[in-house]
Amino acid sequence: MTAGPGFWDGDLPPDVQSEKVIALFRMWQDKRGTRTLPSRTDFDVAELKPWLGRLIIYDVLGDAEDFRYRLVGTDIVRIHGLDLTGRLVSEACYMGGTAHTRASLAEMCRSKMPRYRKDGEITARAWARAGERLFLPLGRNGDTVDQIICLAASEEELVPRYQRPGASTTSPGLG
């Protein structure tokens, strides 16, 4: 089921390339079982080790009015040069605007379905091609979303911004 440009709700689309995305989605499905949602406590930290550097865990605040970055993986912090752990999405976000990010996360809370997005990733330090993002809702009671896991997977190497297609071949501000 398509939820908007670049997003799919429910099952993963056939063009998913990242084995990490596929494996985490399958784990989420297994943990969920017959419930609408698995709980964060269903996942052992050791099980999440292959993904930890690329994970963001959001806490849902109130009736999905805002979201707090509970955990931001070390790879995400390194890539973006910014650690938003403990901050509100309404204050800052890594990609897009805060209003857009909050609206997307709030819609996910209403639908209670995972989301997948495939797009490019532009950061202050680098540009990555073929970025894939998987958003997985979690709920302690099995029905109400209280946390969201996001996996930011990029199978391609990061390319410095000044080396992206069409950009100058010299590094700005170096030397």
C-alpha positions, 0 to 999 in steps of 0.5 A: 500500500503506497503512503506517499512519494517514496513511502510504502506501508505494510510489506516491503516493496520488491525493490528493497536492496539493503539486506539490513533493512530486510533482516530488521523488517523480518525480525520485527514481524517475528517479534510482533507475532499475532499482535498489531505491534511488538514492544521495545522489550521484545528486542534484546540489545544484543539482537540489534547489534548489527543495526545499532550504529544506524538506528534512531529510536523515537519516543512518542510524546502525548498523542503523537504531538511530538517525538523525542530522540531516545537513541541516535546511532553512532554512524548517524551522529558521525555522518551528520556531525550532530547528536540529537539524542534527548532532543525533540523532533520539533526542535531539530531533525536530520532530514527535511523539516521538523513539521514534515518529520513530525507529520510523517511520524504521527501518521505512522502512529495512526496507521500502526504500520511499518514504513519504508522509504528510498531516497538520496541522503544529503548531509552537512558532510556528505552525500550518499546515494540510494539511502533506504529507511525503515520505520518500525512502530512499537507499542508496550500494549501491543496496540498503541504506538509509543516508540518508533525505530528507524533504520537508516541504511545506505549500502553505498559509500558516502561521497563528500559533498564537493564530489557529488555529481555536478559539484566543483571538484575542489574541496571548499574551505580545505587547506 
